[in-house]
Structures are given as structure tokens and as C-alpha cells.
Amino acid sequence: MSPRIGVVTFPGSLDDRDAARAVTIGGGEAVALWHADADLHAVDAIVLPGGFSYGDYLRCGAIARFAPVMEKIVDAANGGLPVLGICNGFQILCESHLLPGALTRNDHLHFICRDQKLRIENNTSAWTNSFEIGQEIVVPLKNGEGGYVADEHTLDLLEGEGRVIARYLDVNPNGSRRDIAGITNAAGNVVGIMPHPEHAVEELTGPTTDGLGFFTSVLTSLVTNGRVAV
């Protein structure tokens, strides 16, 4: 039986179907989760997709953080459940304090959409173990509030503990501190990334298939850590 990977839909989510397809292509069983769900339906991992949850009112992810399903996700993530937040999902993880820092308006104050080169910096997380350290990949990026910021102490901590999982290469598209494109928590089960790996899993529709590694990585992690049977 394939691992069950939940994909949460909030009002305003727009990449949930893409994330579910990426899960399926990666070998998992995509399970639809709704923002108002009171339980996680026995999933083995979770993806928080991109979009504009609750219309991005207040701050991006600030309302989604209080969705009923997020209470369960926070508890499960603290217990080791793998969680990947993509773009708006990354914002939600920061708002939920599962990851440090925040995502702010792009420094040029414009929405940006481009194919973005990244360098993988950490391949020990639940979502990046299919990559090599230093591997360069290209996946789409699309955001208006994608600048990762944190205080210097937090940035130094992330660097010192190897918790930066990916950096922007060639160009910093949004003013993220230290070119950070994605980070992980200390345990390595929670990852947030601003670019969209789910849009780079098929040759027909993506600039590459480089994003598929995020979705195969979590299956490997689940088996290795005994969370699912082979």
C-alpha cells in the first residue's frame, strides 16, 4: 500500500490539485484534507500547498494558521509527522511557529513568476533526501510575498545547524536574507520552500522534473523511519 500523503485545501488554495498530482507521480496516495477537518484521516505526511489562503487577508497564512485542521497538523508535526509547506504553505508554517522567521513583500514590491535555479544545501530532511548536497535544480517560482526574513541570531542558528535546505542561485528574486529559498525544523520533518517543486514533476508541463525529488524523498523517509511498512 502506498503511503498516504494529505494535501490540505484552504479557501483560496490554488495549487492543491498540482500538489496532489505530484504526490501521485512520486508514488504516494494523495488524500484530500479540508481546512475544517477535525482529524487528519490517518495520513502519513502532509503537504500545505500554494495559493492565497483566506484571500491573504491580514498577512499571508495568518488566518490559515487558525484553521481547525492546523491544530491537528501542528500537534502531529511536533510528534514527527513529515510536513511540507510550499509558498503559501511555507508562510502558514511560519505563522504556526513550526518554522522560524517570516515571509514578507518582495523587496522590489512586484509579483514575480519565473523558472528559478536553486542549490540544495541539506539532504537529510524528510523532503530532500533524494537530492545530493550542492545539486542545482530548476523549479518555478511565483510569489508577491516571498522574501524570507529573520533576525541575525535565527539566521546564524539556521546556518550553524544546517537547516537551510535550498538557496537561490544566479539571482535573489525577492530579497530573501542570505538567499534562503527553504528551511527545515531541527528534527528535519517540517520543511518550507518558497518555489514550487510540484510544478516541476512532468516534462510536458514543467521546466524540468527536478521537483519530483521532494515527493520521492518523503516516501523514502517514511519507510526508513518505520512510519510505513514496505
TORKOL-4160 file (C-alpha; in steps of 0.2 Angstrom, whole numbers, padded with zeros to 4 digits, m for minus):
230
<pt num="1" X="0000" Y="0000" Z="0000"/>
<pt num="2" X="0007" Y="0017" Z="m0005"/>
<pt num="3" X="0010" Y="0030" Z="0009"/>
<pt num="4" X="m0005" Y="0042" Z="0012"/>
<pt num="5" X="0000" Y="0060" Z="0009"/>
<pt num="6" X="m0013" Y="0073" Z="0014"/>
<pt num="7" X="m0015" Y="0089" Z="0004"/>
<pt num="8" X="m0024" Y="0102" Z="0013"/>
<pt num="9" X="m0036" Y="0114" Z="0004"/>
<pt num="10" X="m0040" Y="0131" Z="0012"/>
<pt num="11" X="m0052" Y="0143" Z="0004"/>
<pt num="12" X="m0041" Y="0152" Z="m0009"/>
<pt num="13" X="m0029" Y="0137" Z="m0011"/>
<pt num="14" X="m0024" Y="0135" Z="m0030"/>
<pt num="15" X="m0010" Y="0123" Z="m0031"/>
<pt num="16" X="m0018" Y="0109" Z="m0021"/>
<pt num="17" X="m0023" Y="0099" Z="m0036"/>
<pt num="18" X="m0005" Y="0101" Z="m0043"/>
<pt num="19" X="0002" Y="0095" Z="m0026"/>
<pt num="20" X="m0009" Y="0080" Z="m0026"/>
<pt num="21" X="m0004" Y="0075" Z="m0044"/>
<pt num="22" X="0015" Y="0077" Z="m0038"/>
<pt num="23" X="0011" Y="0066" Z="m0024"/>
<pt num="24" X="0004" Y="0053" Z="m0035"/>
<pt num="25" X="0018" Y="0054" Z="m0048"/>
<pt num="26" X="0030" Y="0052" Z="m0034"/>
<pt num="27" X="0022" Y="0035" Z="m0029"/>
<pt num="28" X="0011" Y="0041" Z="m0014"/>
<pt num="29" X="m0008" Y="0041" Z="m0012"/>
<pt num="30" X="m0014" Y="0058" Z="m0012"/>
<pt num="31" X="m0028" Y="0061" Z="0002"/>
<pt num="32" X="m0038" Y="0077" Z="0001"/>
<pt num="33" X="m0039" Y="0086" Z="0018"/>
<pt num="34" X="m0051" Y="0101" Z="0021"/>
<pt num="35" X="m0047" Y="0116" Z="0031"/>
<pt num="36" X="m0061" Y="0112" Z="0043"/>
<pt num="37" X="m0057" Y="0094" Z="0046"/>
<pt num="38" X="m0056" Y="0089" Z="0064"/>
<pt num="39" X="m0044" Y="0075" Z="0060"/>
<pt num="40" X="m0030" Y="0070" Z="0048"/>
<pt num="41" X="m0038" Y="0054" Z="0041"/>
<pt num="42" X="m0023" Y="0043" Z="0046"/>
<pt num="43" X="m0011" Y="0051" Z="0033"/>
<pt num="44" X="0007" Y="0048" Z="0034"/>
<pt num="45" X="0013" Y="0065" Z="0029"/>
<pt num="46" X="0005" Y="0082" Z="0024"/>
<pt num="47" X="0008" Y="0095" Z="0010"/>
<pt num="48" X="0002" Y="0113" Z="0013"/>
<pt num="49" X="0000" Y="0119" Z="m0005"/>
<pt num="50" X="0002" Y="0136" Z="m0013"/>
<pt num="51" X="m0011" Y="0149" Z="m0016"/>
<pt num="52" X="m0019" Y="0163" Z="m0006"/>
<pt num="53" X="m0027" Y="0155" Z="0009"/>
<pt num="54" X="m0042" Y="0165" Z="0015"/>
<pt num="55" X="m0038" Y="0178" Z="0002"/>
<pt num="56" X="m0021" Y="0183" Z="0011"/>
<pt num="57" X="m0031" Y="0195" Z="0022"/>
<pt num="58" X="m0021" Y="0201" Z="0037"/>
<pt num="59" X="m0005" Y="0193" Z="0032"/>
<pt num="60" X="m0001" Y="0178" Z="0021"/>
<pt num="61" X="m0005" Y="0162" Z="0031"/>
<pt num="62" X="m0011" Y="0172" Z="0047"/>
<pt num="63" X="m0029" Y="0166" Z="0046"/>
<pt num="64" X="m0025" Y="0149" Z="0039"/>
<pt num="65" X="m0014" Y="0146" Z="0055"/>
<pt num="66" X="m0030" Y="0146" Z="0065"/>
<pt num="67" X="m0040" Y="0133" Z="0054"/>
<pt num="68" X="m0046" Y="0118" Z="0063"/>
<pt num="69" X="m0035" Y="0106" Z="0053"/>
<pt num="70" X="m0019" Y="0116" Z="0058"/>
<pt num="71" X="m0022" Y="0112" Z="0076"/>
<pt num="72" X="m0020" Y="0094" Z="0072"/>
<pt num="73" X="m0006" Y="0097" Z="0060"/>
<pt num="74" X="0004" Y="0107" Z="0072"/>
<pt num="75" X="0002" Y="0093" Z="0085"/>
<pt num="76" X="0007" Y="0079" Z="0073"/>
<pt num="77" X="0022" Y="0089" Z="0066"/>
<pt num="78" X="0028" Y="0091" Z="0084"/>
<pt num="79" X="0026" Y="0072" Z="0085"/>
<pt num="80" X="0037" Y="0069" Z="0069"/>
<pt num="81" X="0024" Y="0069" Z="0055"/>
<pt num="82" X="0033" Y="0075" Z="0039"/>
<pt num="83" X="0025" Y="0091" Z="0033"/>
<pt num="84" X="0030" Y="0101" Z="0018"/>
<pt num="85" X="0024" Y="0119" Z="0015"/>
<pt num="86" X="0025" Y="0126" Z="m0002"/>
<pt num="87" X="0024" Y="0145" Z="m0005"/>
<pt num="88" X="0008" Y="0150" Z="0005"/>
<pt num="89" X="0011" Y="0134" Z="0014"/>
<pt num="90" X="0028" Y="0140" Z="0019"/>
<pt num="91" X="0020" Y="0156" Z="0025"/>
<pt num="92" X="0007" Y="0146" Z="0035"/>
<pt num="93" X="0021" Y="0135" Z="0044"/>
<pt num="94" X="0030" Y="0151" Z="0049"/>
<pt num="95" X="0014" Y="0159" Z="0056"/>
<pt num="96" X="0011" Y="0142" Z="0065"/>
<pt num="97" X="0028" Y="0143" Z="0073"/>
<pt num="98" X="0033" Y="0127" Z="0066"/>
<pt num="99" X="0047" Y="0136" Z="0057"/>
<pt num="100" X="0056" Y="0152" Z="0062"/>
<pt num="101" X="0055" Y="0168" Z="0053"/>
<pt num="102" X="0043" Y="0176" Z="0041"/>
<pt num="103" X="0039" Y="0179" Z="0023"/>
<pt num="104" X="0037" Y="0197" Z="0018"/>
<pt num="105" X="0034" Y="0208" Z="0002"/>
<pt num="106" X="0046" Y="0205" Z="m0011"/>
<pt num="107" X="0060" Y="0219" Z="m0010"/>
<pt num="108" X="0055" Y="0226" Z="m0027"/>
<pt num="109" X="0036" Y="0226" Z="m0022"/>
<pt num="110" X="0031" Y="0216" Z="m0038"/>
<pt num="111" X="0024" Y="0199" Z="m0040"/>
<pt num="112" X="0037" Y="0188" Z="m0049"/>
<pt num="113" X="0034" Y="0172" Z="m0059"/>
<pt num="114" X="0050" Y="0164" Z="m0066"/>
<pt num="115" X="0059" Y="0147" Z="m0068"/>
<pt num="116" X="0071" Y="0148" Z="m0053"/>
<pt num="117" X="0088" Y="0140" Z="m0051"/>
<pt num="118" X="0091" Y="0133" Z="m0033"/>
<pt num="119" X="0105" Y="0124" Z="m0024"/>
<pt num="120" X="0101" Y="0110" Z="m0012"/>
<pt num="121" X="0110" Y="0113" Z="0004"/>
<pt num="122" X="0103" Y="0099" Z="0015"/>
<pt num="123" X="0098" Y="0082" Z="0010"/>
<pt num="124" X="0095" Y="0075" Z="0027"/>
<pt num="125" X="0077" Y="0081" Z="0029"/>
<pt num="126" X="0062" Y="0071" Z="0026"/>
<pt num="127" X="0058" Y="0080" Z="0010"/>
<pt num="128" X="0076" Y="0082" Z="0002"/>
<pt num="129" X="0085" Y="0065" Z="0005"/>
<pt num="130" X="0083" Y="0061" Z="m0014"/>
<pt num="131" X="0095" Y="0075" Z="m0019"/>
<pt num="132" X="0114" Y="0077" Z="m0017"/>
<pt num="133" X="0121" Y="0092" Z="m0007"/>
<pt num="134" X="0126" Y="0105" Z="m0019"/>
<pt num="135" X="0114" Y="0099" Z="m0033"/>
<pt num="136" X="0107" Y="0113" Z="m0044"/>
<pt num="137" X="0089" Y="0111" Z="m0049"/>
<pt num="138" X="0076" Y="0122" Z="m0058"/>
<pt num="139" X="0058" Y="0124" Z="m0052"/>
<pt num="140" X="0045" Y="0138" Z="m0055"/>
<pt num="141" X="0044" Y="0152" Z="m0043"/>
<pt num="142" X="0028" Y="0163" Z="m0041"/>
<pt num="143" X="0026" Y="0175" Z="m0026"/>
<pt num="144" X="0022" Y="0193" Z="m0021"/>
<pt num="145" X="0027" Y="0190" Z="m0003"/>
<pt num="146" X="0042" Y="0178" Z="m0004"/>
<pt num="147" X="0056" Y="0187" Z="0005"/>
<pt num="148" X="0062" Y="0176" Z="0019"/>
<pt num="149" X="0067" Y="0186" Z="0034"/>
<pt num="150" X="0073" Y="0183" Z="0052"/>
<pt num="151" X="0084" Y="0191" Z="0065"/>
<pt num="152" X="0103" Y="0188" Z="0064"/>
<pt num="153" X="0103" Y="0176" Z="0078"/>
<pt num="154" X="0090" Y="0165" Z="0070"/>
<pt num="155" X="0099" Y="0166" Z="0053"/>
<pt num="156" X="0115" Y="0161" Z="0061"/>
<pt num="157" X="0106" Y="0147" Z="0070"/>
<pt num="158" X="0099" Y="0140" Z="0054"/>
<pt num="159" X="0116" Y="0141" Z="0046"/>
<pt num="160" X="0125" Y="0133" Z="0060"/>
<pt num="161" X="0113" Y="0119" Z="0061"/>
<pt num="162" X="0112" Y="0116" Z="0043"/>
<pt num="163" X="0094" Y="0120" Z="0042"/>
<pt num="164" X="0094" Y="0130" Z="0026"/>
<pt num="165" X="0088" Y="0117" Z="0013"/>
<pt num="166" X="0089" Y="0127" Z="m0003"/>
<pt num="167" X="0096" Y="0144" Z="m0009"/>
<pt num="168" X="0093" Y="0155" Z="m0024"/>
<pt num="169" X="0106" Y="0154" Z="m0037"/>
<pt num="170" X="0111" Y="0167" Z="m0050"/>
<pt num="171" X="0098" Y="0180" Z="m0044"/>
<pt num="172" X="0089" Y="0183" Z="m0027"/>
<pt num="173" X="0071" Y="0185" Z="m0034"/>
<pt num="174" X="0063" Y="0193" Z="m0018"/>
<pt num="175" X="0076" Y="0199" Z="m0006"/>
<pt num="176" X="0077" Y="0184" Z="0005"/>
<pt num="177" X="0090" Y="0185" Z="0018"/>
<pt num="178" X="0106" Y="0175" Z="0014"/>
<pt num="179" X="0097" Y="0169" Z="m0002"/>
<pt num="180" X="0087" Y="0157" Z="0008"/>
<pt num="181" X="0073" Y="0148" Z="m0003"/>
<pt num="182" X="0069" Y="0135" Z="0010"/>
<pt num="183" X="0072" Y="0129" Z="0028"/>
<pt num="184" X="0068" Y="0114" Z="0039"/>
<pt num="185" X="0065" Y="0112" Z="0058"/>
<pt num="186" X="0078" Y="0105" Z="0069"/>
<pt num="187" X="0070" Y="0087" Z="0068"/>
<pt num="188" X="0070" Y="0088" Z="0049"/>
<pt num="189" X="0052" Y="0083" Z="0047"/>
<pt num="190" X="0045" Y="0100" Z="0043"/>
<pt num="191" X="0051" Y="0109" Z="0028"/>
<pt num="192" X="0045" Y="0126" Z="0020"/>
<pt num="193" X="0050" Y="0131" Z="0002"/>
<pt num="194" X="0045" Y="0146" Z="m0007"/>
<pt num="195" X="0047" Y="0140" Z="m0025"/>
<pt num="196" X="0035" Y="0126" Z="m0032"/>
<pt num="197" X="0043" Y="0109" Z="m0034"/>
<pt num="198" X="0025" Y="0102" Z="m0038"/>
<pt num="199" X="0026" Y="0112" Z="m0055"/>
<pt num="200" X="0042" Y="0103" Z="m0060"/>
<pt num="201" X="0037" Y="0084" Z="m0060"/>
<pt num="202" X="0032" Y="0081" Z="m0078"/>
<pt num="203" X="0042" Y="0085" Z="m0094"/>
<pt num="204" X="0026" Y="0090" Z="m0103"/>
<pt num="205" X="0021" Y="0104" Z="m0091"/>
<pt num="206" X="0037" Y="0109" Z="m0081"/>
<pt num="207" X="0054" Y="0117" Z="m0085"/>
<pt num="208" X="0062" Y="0101" Z="m0078"/>
<pt num="209" X="0057" Y="0086" Z="m0067"/>
<pt num="210" X="0068" Y="0092" Z="m0053"/>
<pt num="211" X="0054" Y="0095" Z="m0041"/>
<pt num="212" X="0049" Y="0077" Z="m0040"/>
<pt num="213" X="0063" Y="0073" Z="m0028"/>
<pt num="214" X="0054" Y="0082" Z="m0014"/>
<pt num="215" X="0039" Y="0069" Z="m0016"/>
<pt num="216" X="0050" Y="0054" Z="m0018"/>
<pt num="217" X="0061" Y="0059" Z="m0003"/>
<pt num="218" X="0046" Y="0059" Z="0009"/>
<pt num="219" X="0042" Y="0041" Z="0004"/>
<pt num="220" X="0060" Y="0035" Z="0007"/>
<pt num="221" X="0059" Y="0044" Z="0024"/>
<pt num="222" X="0043" Y="0036" Z="0029"/>
<pt num="223" X="0050" Y="0019" Z="0026"/>
<pt num="224" X="0067" Y="0022" Z="0033"/>
<pt num="225" X="0060" Y="0029" Z="0049"/>
<pt num="226" X="0047" Y="0015" Z="0051"/>
<pt num="227" X="0032" Y="0026" Z="0049"/>
<pt num="228" X="0025" Y="0015" Z="0035"/>
<pt num="229" X="0029" Y="m0003" Z="0030"/>
<pt num="230" X="0037" Y="m0008" Z="0014"/>
